[in-house]
Amino acid sequence: MAHPINMLILCFTFFLLLNLSHNFASAFTSQDYSDALQKSILFFEGQRSGRLPANQRLKWRGDSGLSDGSGYHVDLVGGYYDAGDNIKFGLPMAFTTTILAWSVIEFGSSMHNQLDNAKEAIRWSTDYLLKAATASHNTLYVQVGDPNEDHKCWERPEDMDTPRNVYKVSPQNPGSDVAAETAAALAAASIVFKDSDPSYSSKLLRTAQKVFDFADRYRGSYSDSLSSVVCPFYCSYSGYHDELLWGASWLHRASQDASYLAYIQSNGQTLGATEDDYSFSWDDKRPGTKIVLSKDFLEKSTQEFQAYKVHSDNYICSLIPGSPSFQAQYTPGGLLFKGSASNLQYVTSSSFLLLTYAKYLRSNGGAVSCGASRYPAEKLVELAKKQVDYILGDNPARISYMVGFGQRYPLRVHHRGSSIPSVHTHPGHIGCNDGFQSLNSGSPNPNVLVGAIVGGPDSKDNFEDDRSNYEQSEPATYINAPLVGALAFLSAESI
């Protein structure tokens, strides 16, 4: 008979080995990442505004917003609702589009049978952005719907009867931030369609150049021009300098026109090139711009961009635990934590930048310099993978924060269309106030918004699956967009 002490040691050793194997073995397979990738793209079909195509896969949605812009004699049908409401906000929509395009540019070769769906998701937005940019001379339409009125109702997009006011920026009421982001989106998308649809690609690039010129010539923030219809919803807190440099960076990459290189060199310092910032989002583009521009230094040794590699390193170093310049906050379960509202947007954007930068570093065997410490590309991949795995369910709560992925995921998502019975099962009109019965119900959403990433847990890894808790349970296009690229990378990396 084995001695009790020996048995105890054996059990303890076995427990340690189990934990170690969990820590060093992947929680998810290549097939898991591919499944999550497919779902992360499918989500965008649930956010569509306009006339839905015959190949629409989320069947519970219907046509909506078919007269958007008509009261102003412009066609603004299409585009995306940003989150759980029925407003088309131009700044987050354009950012979403830029990031989806960047994802395809960097990782499209790893998307396999999802590449066409990813391109469709981009085109749904760029078709709308082209209309918004070309409908009137020297004007960019940047929003459809009055958010203050919309938020008083809980209605399906198909039933909308709230005011569909149209908002624009112009030389008299500038919006360099939203205009330069729109230029970035169109320029990045032009790269995506360059081979498969050259004429569309050319149209995107030409329009991007005109919109950027408009943004640069008539400088000002759209928050000042449009105030209460964009603030506090999507106020441009970081100003417009970051978008001008970001837009120029994408036009430089898309056009290879020397004038954009000259613009970046002449204006970079004024527009924030030497400022370190540690948050990448629909509002603040500075870390993303540094990484976009570092590519030319890392892959082509373009000396003009060496400083951007230094500042990219500074951003990455801030995320690496143990780095001399580490300053990020993580939850006890290991999730990057920036703020209580929609925190996962920062997790997905950071993960995407980590993996994109890792790809650039691998191209020349480079490393991240953090003071005296150096970290190889693999360290960045490891850190990003941990964040993505947390989102997919490898977390203390053992819940996936992607709707429809895994065994447990949020059921009461803060989303009007998902929470109210579908127009196909309940064709009768459900009015502004009648929908609040669905908002306040404890029942799961009747329509599954497959692929949606919700706001996520708090700083202690706690999550409340409660529809009224929008900070944790509301999805958004800009939470999903960066994850598309990250999942494509990991699906190929994990084979």
Legacy VTK file of the C-alpha trace (Angstrom):
# vtk DataFile Version 3.0
C-alpha trace
ASCII
DATASET POLYDATA
POINTS 495 float
0.000 0.000 0.000
1.408 3.444 -0.968
2.384 5.764 1.845
-0.136 8.662 2.318
2.675 11.266 2.071
3.861 9.788 -1.242
0.292 9.768 -2.554
-0.062 13.433 -1.538
3.176 14.348 -3.355
2.035 12.445 -6.461
-1.355 14.204 -6.447
0.261 17.597 -5.976
2.746 16.916 -8.803
-0.099 15.806 -11.095
-2.032 18.998 -10.235
1.033 21.133 -11.071
1.540 19.345 -14.377
-2.101 19.895 -15.288
-1.740 23.607 -14.596
1.514 23.844 -16.481
0.072 22.030 -19.480
-2.857 24.471 -19.437
-0.516 27.441 -19.296
1.730 26.308 -22.129
-0.715 24.458 -24.370
-3.116 26.408 -26.530
-6.612 26.722 -25.142
-7.867 26.823 -28.738
-7.048 25.065 -31.988
-6.616 26.499 -35.461
-10.159 25.306 -36.211
-11.474 27.196 -33.171
-9.857 30.422 -34.367
-11.228 29.837 -37.878
-14.721 29.323 -36.457
-14.412 32.506 -34.386
-13.132 34.367 -37.474
-16.174 33.329 -39.496
-18.474 34.491 -36.702
-16.637 37.766 -36.098
-17.275 38.731 -39.743
-20.870 37.458 -39.735
-21.636 39.933 -36.929
-21.415 42.837 -39.382
-24.468 41.517 -41.234
-26.473 42.127 -38.070
-25.386 45.787 -38.133
-26.367 46.469 -41.730
-28.578 49.389 -42.605
-30.316 49.624 -45.968
-31.758 47.029 -48.354
-30.396 43.621 -47.446
-29.023 41.404 -50.237
-30.368 37.992 -51.194
-27.310 36.315 -49.645
-27.887 37.893 -46.199
-26.980 35.183 -43.692
-28.412 36.615 -40.455
-32.005 35.968 -41.496
-33.742 37.646 -38.559
-32.775 41.093 -39.869
-34.822 43.004 -42.464
-34.503 46.136 -44.587
-34.196 49.425 -42.712
-33.379 53.093 -43.230
-34.483 52.977 -46.875
-35.228 56.688 -47.025
-32.099 57.876 -45.205
-31.057 61.226 -46.667
-34.145 61.659 -48.849
-35.434 64.615 -46.821
-32.158 66.373 -47.693
-32.212 65.246 -51.363
-29.235 62.931 -50.947
-28.976 59.143 -50.962
-27.518 57.970 -47.645
-29.007 54.477 -47.640
-26.682 51.740 -46.393
-23.748 51.615 -44.006
-23.698 50.250 -40.472
-25.388 50.960 -37.173
-22.523 51.428 -34.747
-23.657 49.325 -31.803
-26.971 48.473 -30.140
-28.870 51.503 -31.431
-30.059 52.691 -34.846
-27.729 55.622 -35.580
-25.154 55.737 -38.361
-22.198 57.549 -36.762
-19.539 58.435 -39.338
-16.418 58.484 -37.153
-16.669 54.972 -35.668
-17.998 53.584 -38.974
-15.000 54.924 -40.883
-12.566 53.652 -38.227
-14.213 50.224 -38.330
-13.739 50.210 -42.102
-10.071 51.234 -41.918
-9.341 48.441 -39.450
-11.260 45.803 -41.426
-9.309 46.836 -44.520
-5.998 46.767 -42.616
-6.909 43.276 -41.370
-7.392 42.039 -44.932
-4.225 43.798 -46.157
-2.070 42.121 -43.488
-3.830 38.819 -42.870
-6.168 38.246 -45.829
-4.034 35.347 -47.033
-4.892 33.538 -43.776
-8.650 34.134 -44.091
-9.152 31.425 -46.746
-12.898 30.887 -47.306
-13.730 33.966 -45.204
-11.813 36.440 -47.363
-14.796 37.199 -49.613
-17.038 37.731 -46.583
-14.475 40.110 -45.059
-14.299 42.070 -48.320
-18.110 42.178 -48.434
-18.131 43.634 -44.912
-15.712 46.350 -46.045
-17.643 47.080 -49.248
-20.935 47.473 -47.386
-19.341 50.387 -45.578
-17.270 51.874 -48.407
-20.320 51.991 -50.713
-21.973 54.167 -48.071
-18.881 56.277 -47.368
-18.509 56.988 -51.102
-22.081 58.328 -51.152
-21.446 60.399 -48.029
-18.302 61.887 -49.578
-19.586 62.604 -53.093
-23.267 63.556 -52.689
-22.531 67.303 -52.416
-19.507 69.446 -53.327
-17.161 70.319 -50.442
-19.373 68.420 -48.020
-19.045 65.174 -46.104
-22.175 63.651 -44.579
-21.135 62.208 -41.250
-24.263 61.016 -39.445
-27.821 59.850 -39.977
-30.202 59.917 -37.028
-30.622 62.020 -33.912
-29.013 60.010 -31.080
-30.812 61.940 -28.365
-34.176 60.969 -29.854
-33.115 57.466 -30.854
-31.984 56.644 -27.330
-35.435 57.496 -25.974
-36.804 54.498 -27.881
-36.145 50.767 -27.889
-37.066 49.871 -31.475
-36.000 47.435 -34.159
-34.217 49.225 -37.021
-36.958 47.907 -39.316
-39.580 49.865 -37.288
-37.669 53.129 -36.881
-39.893 56.184 -36.671
-37.445 58.466 -34.851
-36.078 61.511 -36.751
-33.543 60.544 -39.435
-31.807 63.906 -39.370
-28.704 64.191 -41.520
-25.527 65.909 -40.291
-22.592 67.113 -42.367
-19.264 68.916 -42.178
-18.292 71.667 -44.592
-15.764 74.527 -44.974
-17.920 76.629 -42.629
-18.415 73.788 -40.142
-15.262 71.664 -40.459
-14.640 68.136 -39.275
-11.023 67.243 -39.991
-11.174 64.255 -37.640
-14.118 62.464 -39.256
-13.059 63.526 -42.772
-9.455 62.316 -42.398
-10.692 59.023 -40.901
-13.042 58.629 -43.875
-10.076 59.272 -46.188
-8.071 56.616 -44.306
-10.927 54.105 -44.692
-11.306 54.710 -48.425
-7.534 54.615 -49.001
-7.039 51.384 -47.031
-10.006 49.793 -48.813
-8.537 50.788 -52.187
-5.606 48.466 -51.415
-8.016 45.617 -50.592
-9.806 45.884 -53.955
-6.797 46.774 -56.104
-6.530 43.335 -57.743
-10.100 42.034 -57.548
-11.872 45.234 -58.661
-9.403 47.812 -60.055
-12.022 50.363 -61.149
-13.673 50.353 -57.697
-10.239 50.603 -56.095
-9.386 53.651 -58.240
-12.659 55.321 -57.289
-11.955 54.713 -53.608
-8.465 56.177 -53.864
-9.536 59.248 -55.863
-12.286 59.970 -53.346
-9.913 59.401 -50.418
-7.515 62.010 -51.839
-10.298 64.583 -52.240
-11.684 63.946 -48.749
-8.219 64.202 -47.214
-7.595 67.497 -48.992
-10.921 68.759 -47.616
-9.965 67.587 -44.085
-6.559 69.279 -44.246
-7.690 72.508 -45.914
-10.654 73.241 -43.627
-9.300 72.394 -40.215
-11.421 71.950 -37.143
-13.049 69.275 -35.005
-16.464 67.923 -35.833
-17.228 67.947 -32.112
-17.126 71.752 -32.225
-19.204 71.910 -35.414
-21.890 69.372 -34.418
-21.658 69.428 -30.586
-24.613 67.694 -28.929
-25.452 65.327 -31.800
-21.990 63.727 -31.653
-21.056 64.438 -28.023
-20.914 62.635 -25.666
-21.543 59.686 -28.017
-18.497 59.941 -30.298
-16.867 63.180 -29.245
-13.415 63.624 -30.775
-11.617 63.892 -27.448
-8.167 63.508 -28.992
-8.747 66.322 -31.499
-8.109 66.010 -35.219
-4.309 66.044 -35.512
-4.076 62.281 -35.025
-6.553 61.620 -37.847
-4.706 63.906 -40.274
-1.443 61.989 -39.783
-3.294 58.653 -39.876
-5.113 59.613 -43.082
-1.864 60.792 -44.725
-0.180 57.526 -43.701
-2.841 55.438 -45.428
-2.786 57.626 -48.533
1.003 57.257 -48.604
0.664 53.473 -48.519
-2.236 53.284 -50.980
-1.020 55.784 -53.574
2.780 55.666 -53.254
2.519 59.365 -54.157
5.620 61.218 -52.914
3.483 64.183 -51.839
2.108 62.212 -48.892
5.606 61.282 -47.749
6.477 64.981 -47.921
3.311 65.829 -45.982
4.188 63.324 -43.239
7.741 64.647 -43.000
6.651 68.305 -42.923
3.674 67.961 -40.604
4.441 64.859 -38.548
5.792 66.614 -35.490
2.931 69.122 -35.364
0.387 66.312 -35.770
1.693 64.136 -32.932
4.422 61.962 -34.485
6.657 62.384 -31.442
3.882 61.984 -28.865
3.576 58.623 -27.154
0.025 57.547 -26.522
-1.066 54.222 -25.122
-4.636 53.806 -26.307
-5.738 52.957 -29.857
-9.424 53.452 -30.603
-12.045 55.058 -32.855
-11.002 58.327 -31.190
-7.204 58.176 -30.909
-5.151 56.921 -33.852
-1.621 57.749 -32.663
-0.354 54.234 -31.788
-1.816 52.810 -35.001
-0.183 55.508 -37.124
3.235 54.784 -35.620
2.893 51.092 -36.501
1.605 51.786 -40.028
4.625 53.996 -40.707
7.132 51.699 -38.969
6.445 49.107 -41.687
8.459 51.059 -44.268
11.421 51.230 -41.922
11.253 47.574 -40.866
10.577 46.111 -44.314
12.266 48.630 -46.640
14.729 50.411 -44.323
13.167 53.774 -45.204
15.205 55.964 -42.849
12.572 58.720 -42.722
10.420 56.362 -40.653
12.983 55.142 -38.136
11.503 57.382 -35.407
8.128 55.683 -35.879
9.738 52.350 -35.039
11.037 53.886 -31.774
7.576 55.175 -30.841
5.935 51.886 -31.872
8.335 50.144 -29.490
7.316 52.565 -26.732
3.662 51.621 -27.217
4.381 47.883 -27.269
6.705 48.125 -24.232
3.897 49.732 -22.229
1.861 46.526 -22.684
4.523 43.945 -21.775
4.519 42.934 -18.090
8.078 43.083 -16.756
9.204 45.595 -19.370
11.079 48.628 -17.920
8.346 50.907 -19.326
5.366 48.672 -18.529
2.345 50.749 -17.541
-0.766 48.872 -18.644
-3.307 47.531 -16.171
-4.410 43.890 -16.282
-7.214 42.163 -14.410
-6.346 39.323 -11.990
-7.311 36.936 -14.827
-4.891 38.599 -17.239
-7.147 40.851 -19.360
-5.859 44.252 -20.463
-8.066 46.823 -18.731
-8.410 50.436 -19.886
-11.866 51.455 -18.680
-15.245 50.239 -17.507
-17.183 51.105 -20.692
-16.663 48.730 -23.638
-13.225 47.729 -22.393
-12.867 44.947 -24.966
-12.488 47.555 -27.727
-9.033 48.329 -26.293
-8.222 44.631 -25.931
-9.037 43.839 -29.567
-7.276 46.954 -30.928
-4.138 46.294 -28.852
-4.082 42.629 -29.863
-4.343 43.581 -33.520
-1.472 46.073 -33.245
0.691 43.534 -31.380
0.213 40.919 -34.108
0.649 43.362 -36.984
3.860 44.700 -35.448
5.043 41.130 -34.833
4.566 40.462 -38.551
6.628 43.534 -39.476
9.380 42.585 -37.002
9.571 39.062 -38.395
10.175 40.468 -41.873
13.669 41.571 -40.855
14.341 39.599 -37.676
13.814 42.714 -35.595
12.870 43.031 -31.942
11.159 45.498 -29.630
13.579 47.616 -27.597
12.376 48.485 -24.095
15.312 50.233 -22.459
17.985 47.571 -21.972
15.475 44.772 -22.634
14.671 43.346 -26.069
11.615 41.280 -26.924
11.241 39.161 -30.074
8.101 39.041 -32.222
7.078 35.809 -30.485
6.627 37.690 -27.195
4.082 39.973 -28.886
2.254 36.994 -30.373
2.128 35.302 -26.970
0.697 38.436 -25.323
-1.936 39.010 -28.040
-2.923 35.345 -28.051
-3.549 35.453 -24.313
-5.921 38.403 -24.805
-7.805 36.752 -27.675
-8.055 33.476 -25.763
-9.477 35.351 -22.777
-12.199 36.822 -25.005
-13.019 33.400 -26.437
-13.497 31.804 -23.000
-10.118 31.095 -21.412
-10.870 33.314 -18.420
-11.845 32.983 -14.742
-15.578 33.204 -15.519
-15.269 30.481 -18.203
-17.519 32.476 -20.511
-16.918 33.446 -24.113
-17.449 37.145 -24.783
-18.245 36.349 -28.415
-21.947 35.653 -28.892
-22.535 32.221 -30.409
-19.003 30.936 -29.769
-18.327 28.253 -27.159
-20.615 26.632 -24.611
-21.378 29.770 -22.580
-21.707 33.280 -23.952
-23.798 36.417 -23.228
-27.514 35.865 -23.858
-28.890 39.301 -22.964
-27.000 41.568 -25.308
-27.764 45.312 -25.233
-28.963 45.491 -28.844
-32.358 46.603 -30.076
-32.682 44.343 -33.100
-31.396 41.264 -31.293
-33.560 41.718 -28.172
-36.952 42.383 -29.844
-38.786 39.629 -31.773
-37.749 39.628 -35.440
-39.912 41.277 -38.112
-40.181 37.818 -39.685
-41.768 36.253 -36.585
-43.609 39.397 -35.436
-44.357 41.431 -38.575
-46.553 43.941 -36.733
-45.050 47.318 -35.827
-43.466 47.500 -32.365
-43.453 51.147 -31.311
-40.909 53.346 -29.581
-42.069 52.586 -26.034
-43.358 49.050 -26.595
-39.829 47.749 -27.099
-38.813 48.596 -23.532
-40.602 45.416 -22.476
-37.837 43.558 -24.327
-35.071 45.739 -22.868
-36.287 45.064 -19.328
-36.985 41.367 -19.826
-34.786 38.813 -18.105
-35.220 36.385 -21.006
-32.417 35.693 -23.502
-32.459 37.700 -26.726
-34.744 35.978 -29.257
-32.343 36.727 -32.144
-28.751 35.586 -31.725
-26.309 38.268 -32.898
-23.686 35.690 -33.851
-20.098 36.875 -33.599
-20.774 40.019 -31.568
-18.104 40.907 -29.005
-19.695 42.632 -26.016
-18.142 45.314 -23.803
-16.731 42.669 -21.471
-15.925 42.158 -17.788
-14.846 44.690 -15.179
-11.395 45.173 -13.640
-11.943 42.160 -11.379
-13.029 39.806 -14.210
-16.691 40.032 -13.188
-19.340 40.092 -15.905
-23.052 40.766 -15.609
-25.145 39.268 -18.408
-27.700 42.046 -18.105
-29.180 43.846 -21.109
-29.485 47.142 -19.246
-25.773 47.128 -18.359
-24.651 48.597 -21.682
-21.057 49.137 -20.509
-20.585 45.371 -20.341
-23.223 43.931 -22.662
-23.312 46.231 -25.720
-21.485 45.117 -28.880
-19.992 47.552 -31.405
-18.473 47.361 -34.882
-15.168 48.795 -33.659
-14.833 46.098 -30.988
-15.128 43.386 -33.648
-13.093 44.914 -36.472
-9.585 44.489 -34.971
-10.405 40.957 -33.823
-11.025 39.896 -37.440
-7.350 40.398 -38.259
-6.144 38.905 -34.982
-8.201 35.730 -35.468
-6.970 35.343 -39.050
-3.380 35.547 -37.802
-3.958 33.026 -34.999
-5.850 30.565 -37.214
-2.746 30.321 -39.400
-0.229 30.513 -36.542
-1.827 27.637 -34.629
-1.669 25.008 -37.387
LINES 1 496
495 0 1 2 3 4 5 6 7 8 9 10 11 12 13 14 15 16 17 18 19 20 21 22 23 24 25 26 27 28 29 30 31 32 33 34 35 36 37 38 39 40 41 42 43 44 45 46 47 48 49 50 51 52 53 54 55 56 57 58 59 60 61 62 63 64 65 66 67 68 69 70 71 72 73 74 75 76 77 78 79 80 81 82 83 84 85 86 87 88 89 90 91 92 93 94 95 96 97 98 99 100 101 102 103 104 105 106 107 108 109 110 111 112 113 114 115 116 117 118 119 120 121 122 123 124 125 126 127 128 129 130 131 132 133 134 135 136 137 138 139 140 141 142 143 144 145 146 147 148 149 150 151 152 153 154 155 156 157 158 159 160 161 162 163 164 165 166 167 168 169 170 171 172 173 174 175 176 177 178 179 180 181 182 183 184 185 186 187 188 189 190 191 192 193 194 195 196 197 198 199 200 201 202 203 204 205 206 207 208 209 210 211 212 213 214 215 216 217 218 219 220 221 222 223 224 225 226 227 228 229 230 231 232 233 234 235 236 237 238 239 240 241 242 243 244 245 246 247 248 249 250 251 252 253 254 255 256 257 258 259 260 261 262 263 264 265 266 267 268 269 270 271 272 273 274 275 276 277 278 279 280 281 282 283 284 285 286 287 288 289 290 291 292 293 294 295 296 297 298 299 300 301 302 303 304 305 306 307 308 309 310 311 312 313 314 315 316 317 318 319 320 321 322 323 324 325 326 327 328 329 330 331 332 333 334 335 336 337 338 339 340 341 342 343 344 345 346 347 348 349 350 351 352 353 354 355 356 357 358 359 360 361 362 363 364 365 366 367 368 369 370 371 372 373 374 375 376 377 378 379 380 381 382 383 384 385 386 387 388 389 390 391 392 393 394 395 396 397 398 399 400 401 402 403 404 405 406 407 408 409 410 411 412 413 414 415 416 417 418 419 420 421 422 423 424 425 426 427 428 429 430 431 432 433 434 435 436 437 438 439 440 441 442 443 444 445 446 447 448 449 450 451 452 453 454 455 456 457 458 459 460 461 462 463 464 465 466 467 468 469 470 471 472 473 474 475 476 477 478 479 480 481 482 483 484 485 486 487 488 489 490 491 492 493 494
